[in-house]
Each structure stands twice: as C-alpha cells, then as structure tokens.
Amino acid sequence: MSIRTKNTTSQRVSQVAPSGIRKFFDLIAGLEGVISLGVGEPDYASPWHIREAAIYSLEKGNTMYTSNSGMPELRRELSAYLKNTYNLEYDPETELLITVGVSEALDLATRAVIDPGDEVIMPDPHYVAYDSCVILAGGTPVFVPTAQESNFELNAADVAARVTDKTKAILIGYPANPTGAVMGRGKLAAIADVARRHRLLVISDEIYARLVYGVEHTCFATLPGMRERTVFLGGFSKAYAMTGWRVGYAASSREVIAAMTKIHQYTIMSAPTMSQVAALEALKSGDDSVNEMVADYNRRRLVMVAGLQSLGLSCYEPRGAFYAFPSIRSTGLTSEEFAEKLLVEEKVAVVPGSAFGSCGEGYVRCCYATSLAEIEEALARMKRFLERHR
Ligand code: PLP
C-alpha cells in the first residue's frame, strides 16, 4: 500500500540517482563463478595486529561512546602522523574530527560549507559520492571534463573558466577513483592559485594517499596558503584494508571542523569505538603492512595494465589507487552494454565508466585489488569476449 502523502520524498533526494556501482552489483547477486574487478576494496583482511587491538579492547569492555570528535589518543596520534608525513600541524583538540569513513567526512564537509545554490567544481569522471553529496547539501556540482589524453588530470585553466560568483569550493580526489590518476605538485599548485584568487575552499579527498606507484603523493594542504583553505579528508579503509571498520578523518581550520562536528554530533555521535581503537593501532604500527600491500598492488597493476593493452584496449597507466580505466570505445558498445554483456557472457564484473560521470562513458573501471590468478583469468575471459565483439 502506498503512503498517502503528497511528495513523500524530498526533491533533493529525487535529484540523486542510486549509485551506479551498487546498481550494477545487484546484477551479480545469484550468479555463480563471477570474477569481480568491480568493488573498490582490498582483497586482504585487515592486518592481524589491527584486529587484535580491537578484540583486546572489546575484551576489556571498552564499549562506550567516545568524545564526539573521536578518542583523544587517536586524534593526538593522527596529529603526529600528519606532522611526520606532511609537516602539517593540526591541533588535535580543534582541527581534527574522526568520522565514519571518508564517506561521512564528505557528507559533513559538503553540508558544513554549502548554502543553497552554491556551486562546487569537480572533475568528470569523479568518485560517485562527490556530486551526490553536493546535491544533497543543496548545492550544484559543476563538472570539469578530464581526458585520457591528458592523463585524467584536472586543468587549472578549465577550473578557472567555470568559477562564477556562486562558486564556493573545488572538490578533488587524487589519487583518483575511477581513473588511478595522480596529480603532481606543480599542477595542483595551479589549482591552489585558482582557489586563492577566487577565495574558494578546496575539499581534498586523499583516501588513496598511501597507494601510489613510483610517484609521490602531494597533500593539497601543504601547498602555499592552502592549509586554511583545505578540508583535508583521509581514511583507513584502503591503505590498511579496513573498509568494514568505517573510520576516517577530516583535518581543517577550527571553523570548518567546528561546523562539521556540529552535524556529526547530532547524526553520528561518535565513530564506532572499536574501530577507533583499530585505527589507532594502524597509525602506530601499520606501516609495514601497508608497504607490503602496496608492493603487491603494484605487481597486480602492471599485469592488469599490460594485459588490457595487449587485448587492444587503450589504457592510461594508473599511478595510484587500485583501478585501471581502459577505453572500450573500439568495441562500439556503451560502457553499460560492455559491462552487462561481459558479466552475462563471461562472468567478469567491471563497473561502467558512465557511473562516474558523462566523461566516463567509453571506459570501464577494473579494480586490480584481487589475486593475480583472478586477474589473469579475467583477462583471458575478456580476450574471448573481445574476439566476439570487435
Ligand atoms: N573516497 C573515494 C575516492 C573512494 O573511492 C571511497 C571508497 O570507495 C571513499 C571515499 C569512501 O571511503 P570510506 O570507506 O572511508 O568511507
């Protein structure tokens, strides 16, 4: 029976489409023998010492809420980590907030800074939550096309060309999902110039900061004048293989963190306590595990990219995260047709590039955070598929 109310759900929610990734994965449910290059998460369990720290804390009965901002010890450790890694100083009392993953941090950041009608500039393609969070916060996403020919980098002049008197912020995420693009310091500095000239905030999602291959990650807040202008978001999900723990953080000015904390305290209260204990252990002693996993992702990355290229699919060499983003234009299929047919005919799951914005059309996202054996089998199946569809 339908609910007899006018306009049951809000216009804001109706403007947002369900995630193209999730929608696609409903198709997989019930199919046997699928190799998934789909979901963007590590195939590792969290390192044992991290799980053990959380188990021990549960055994001791550490099951209460923490402070809204997160465990003081975790915030202090995070502050030291950011100082050691980037030489950035954030006051653990007022400039850091522990969140339920970068997902919550993105929601809080957009809600804390956007007023109705504000515009937020972001690259296309982009992570699926970026435009949705902006719309749900009452803002308008403004897209800057990026292309394989320019390594999916965001061009500062293209950003500047889209600034209007309604522009409030630029929302970026490097290393990037879905392209694996990494932007060097010089090109990010040009974007920082645009932000400074037009007095914009930059929301910088750096969840893949640790997953780079042969290049250095530039933390946006380290660029001249950017510490106060940046809402720096980081997490534990990807680098430490901790997706299910749901823990991340935001670092920014006192003003922005206070605004984000206000929303967080009414909607979340505090990130899960055992997950914060696990995150503390990850920061204290997780480096070796991260380095081992990164070395492994790099081996898989090389096999995946060389494999896709040998199939005749043109593919930008990703420098970060754990995604390859090959062009499938040579097949004449749309991204969605390609992904659906590949799943039905050969039981390989990839994500249509169109799920990440209109510039993702003509591409598919292949996550290589899976075993080498599975990557090789997926490539063999794709070879058969391409022989039929060229
Ligand atoms: N940002 C990007 C670019 C991502 O790819 C993801 C997850 O796929 C997230 C944020 C959300 O991560 P978390 O698990 O920390 O919520």
Residues whose N, C-alpha, C, O or C-beta is under 5 A from the ligand:
A	BS01	PLP	G40 V100 G101 V102 S103 Y127 G173 N177 D205 I207 G235 S237 T243 V247 G248
